[in-house]
Amino acid sequence: MVQRTSLPKRGQKVAVIGSGISGLGATWLLSPHFEVTLFEATGRIGGHALTVSVNRNDMEIPVDIGFIVFNKVNYPNLTKLFDLLEVPIQKSNMSFAVTVNEGEFEYGSGNIGAFFSYPTNLLKPAFWELFLDIFTFCKTAVKDTASDPNMSVEELIRRRNFGKWFEKYYLLPMSGAIWSTPRSEMLKFPANLLVKFFEHHGLLSLTGQYQWWTVSGGSKNYVQKLMAQIKANIRLNAPVEAVQRSSEGISVKTKGQEVETFDHIIFACHSNTTLEILKDSNSEEHSILSSIPYRSNRIILHQDASLMPKRKACWSSWVYLANTKGDEEQASVTYWMNSLQAIPMKTPLFATLNPNKTIPEESIFVEHIFEHPQYDYRAVQAHENLPKIQGQANTWFCGAWAGMGFHEDGFLSAIKVARMMGVNPPWN
């Protein structure tokens, strides 16, 4: 049972815009106590919790191409939600690799053999410099960013005079893969945020990382279990065109429908989308929402192994595809779904984000566009200022953009809004 910290007025109407983890979480928490209407622009609930079905060898294989993995240390609220809903989970295997120019240079992080799998690397001084730079970074990054919390990733690299291989083949590929951000933009990324993420996720540890998990049967299973507990008015294919506030209430206009009035509104959509539809945003709201832009990324689920490392020993769960022969405007990453979601190896499946080469059409199962938040110091300031605008004119904001862009961030932002509206999660 979801708990309430203070009694809201009976019959208050709440509009929630967006049905990703933030919107679903807010609706789940608030619907026992408010009259909630959830607006979803598309015909599907779940946002980045997107499971597709692949038919191979007369078998239907569920594959996640948005939210894929979590760990119990850094996703505490999501873990508690899954436990409460009895969502089945299974262990995932997390490892990282880089392949440059389709195999001219590559290494993997899964084990020492993967790291040294390219024998000619041993003859290159730059490779040993890379090895030493990684060691130094893991030992000094926390101290360096604590002494100067305003430095960028580029400034952090220059501070220690890390080599080009560390920059091009380790830090920028790994962080670019995590945040779905191109190398040029990662250089502007706040170093303090990056290092905190690395530290909290065990990526600065030289002795091992946390155990990662994935939802058995795909993330659709948690969405279905959550929806089964929600008692709200769900509107699919209902894109909100305009929101305006007045002393009479909050007006919500959806495409092709009459204006409806609510007592509260929760924007659980992207920051840029919120800014588009909130027609009477004030200067504070505009400043915060405009400080976290989004970037579109194309993901393709396929069976083309040429977007994996050339050497099988380097195959890893996440593979950064680097190309030194051109200016990379997008982060290109292949996810090895067999490794991430324990899919039988006889059916090789890969999901590539922004492929840097053409994938044969006959190898493609599905293609989708996701949008991911992009961070710089304006975003850090926006995060600090967000509490100042929460609840003004009964208007609330949540979304993964309010944190570091991950599933836990989205759910936590919904919990924070619910608490401010007088409702606690059941595990509080």
Secondary structure as UniProt FT lines:
FT   STRAND          3..4
FT   TURN            10..11
FT   STRAND          13..17
FT   HELIX           21..30
FT   TURN            31..33
FT   STRAND          35..39
FT   TURN            47..48
FT   STRAND          51..56
FT   TURN            57..58
FT   STRAND          59..64
FT   STRAND          70..71
FT   TURN            72..74
FT   HELIX           76..85
FT   STRAND          89..92
FT   STRAND          96..100
FT   TURN            101..104
FT   STRAND          105..108
FT   HELIX           112..115
FT   HELIX           119..123
FT   HELIX           125..147
FT   TURN            149..150
FT   HELIX           153..159
FT   TURN            160..161
FT   HELIX           164..166
FT   HELIX           167..171
FT   HELIX           172..179
FT   HELIX           183..186
FT   TURN            187..188
FT   HELIX           191..200
FT   TURN            201..204
FT   STRAND          212..215
FT   TURN            216..217
FT   HELIX           220..229
FT   STRAND          233..235
FT   STRAND          240..246
FT   TURN            247..248
FT   STRAND          249..254
FT   TURN            255..256
FT   STRAND          260..262
FT   STRAND          264..267
FT   HELIX           271..277
FT   TURN            279..280
FT   HELIX           283..289
FT   TURN            290..291
FT   STRAND          294..302
FT   HELIX           305..307
FT   HELIX           312..314
FT   STRAND          318..322
FT   TURN            324..325
FT   STRAND          333..336
FT   HELIX           337..341
FT   TURN            345..346
FT   STRAND          350..353
FT   HELIX           361..363
FT   STRAND          364..373
FT   HELIX           377..389
FT   TURN            390..391
FT   HELIX           392..394
FT   STRAND          395..397
FT   HELIX           400..402
FT   TURN            403..404
FT   HELIX           407..420
FT   TURN            421..422
FT   STRAND          423..424
FT   TURN            426..427
//
